[in-house]
Amino acid sequence: MFKKLQFAICAIVFIASTAHAQKLRIDVQGIAQPTPVAIVPFGWEGNSAAVPLDVAEVINADLKRSGRFAPIAENDMLQKPTEGDDVDFDDWSILGVEAVVVGKVIQSGDNAYTLQFQLFDTFGRRQLVGYRMPASRGTMRAAAHRAADMIYEKLTGIKGVFGTKVAYVTAEQQRDNRLYSLIVSDQDGENEHKIMESKDPIMSPAWSPDGRQLAYVSFEGSKSSIFVQTLRSGNRFQVSSKPGINGAPAFSPDGRKLVITLGGVDGNPDIYVLDINSRQTKRLTTHRAIDTEGTWSPDGKYIYFTSDRSGGPQIYRVSATGGTPERFTFEGSYNARPRLSPDGTRLAMVHNDRGNYRIAVMNIERKDLLILSSGRQDESPSFAPNSDILIYATRQRGDGVLETVSADGLIRQKMASGQGDVREPVWSPFPRF
């Protein structure tokens, strides 16, 4: 029986440390020659002595962390304008800077601000973006991420994901018990928020399409159940607690259904579609093999899943309305945990590469496979909403850590959280403003 699928339908076994989990720390391995840019310190026009947040620092960190840009140090800047009219393109051209960002934060009330920024092409001597957006003290960081997203998209043609979030599961040792937590943070590791905490394992978090809810599996009461929880209110409700296995939930593109794995007391798991409102289920597979880890295609027409019906774990797909499943992967003896890119062009999976479990992506049209990760036990791939980056779990010195990698394999980030286990990451959709 294949061990990776057992991971998806049984309790998580964490190797957790006794230390308290810490905020994600990100180390970047970028492309060989990142583009030099300048994020000039933002001006401040307000009643208090200091701006609530160093917006330029957040934008600088976002662009640097992408691996595609190399922001110059503030000490190297020949000028520090806060408005476009004061930008001297010759000064920036001397430094070899290809793009310059200037801006300011303006206070208009006790907790009301305007974030203003402009992006300039140094060599073209023209403005590329100019924008103003309202903010409060509580939303200033989100506004800074949104500005970085707009800058990133204009310079690369790829939609930025700095304003998105990541959900993941942690475990820490507390005396004789492990404490499991479902955590949501900004994609840069800031603003961690504990969604669920339990002495029983938590696994398989999945975002709703609007980013307002998470589905997950909880083993409270010594049995597996699937819950859906609203992030803003914290309210949650149980959607499946049938005898045996209840696992691997994933939302449909319209958010009304979940594809789940169910297995009765005989323990044989199959793929089902569950209507969240009515709790009615429709069985899609009936094979005696293990069928699990279902996920929807972005258009809602197909469900991809893992099955060992061919003798080893491979990825299959079946119509979301039912029918005969078709095998989709053929390269290698092990392909599992399918996840579709939001644009529908790529399929991510866990692939056995000469005895190592690594993250790979397949071009849906060409069917060619590209191995992206380099660990020995990489798992749980999840695409960013721009389809250009993946996050996954791996192991480092016995602990579970997270890594991200660009879909072309060129840019890699390691996201460590101090000591302890971090597993099962899943990237949120784009925020809806």
Buried (B, 14 or more C-beta within 10 A) or exposed (E): EBEBBEBBBBBBEBEBBEEEBBBBEBEBEBBEEBBBBBBBBBBBBBEEEEBBBBBBBBBBBBBBBBBBBBBBEBEEBEEBBBEBEEBEBEBBEEBEBBBBBBBBBBBEEEEEBBBBBBBBBBEEEEEBBEBEBEBBEEBBBBBBBBBBBBBBBBBBEBBBBBBBBBBBBBBBBEEEEBBBBBBBBBBBBEEBEEBBEBEBBBBBBBBBBEBBBBBBBBBBEEBBBBBBBBBEEEEBEEBBEBEBBBBBBBBBBEBBBBBBBBBEEEEBBBBBBBBBEEEEBEEBBEBEBBBBBBBBBBEEEBBBBBBBBEEBBBBBBBEBEEEEBEEBBEEBEBBBBBBBBBEBBBBBBBBBBEEBBBBBBBEBEEEEBBBBBBBEEBBBBBBBBBBBBBBBBBBEEEBBBBBBBBBEBBBBBBBBBBBBBBBBBBBBBBBEE
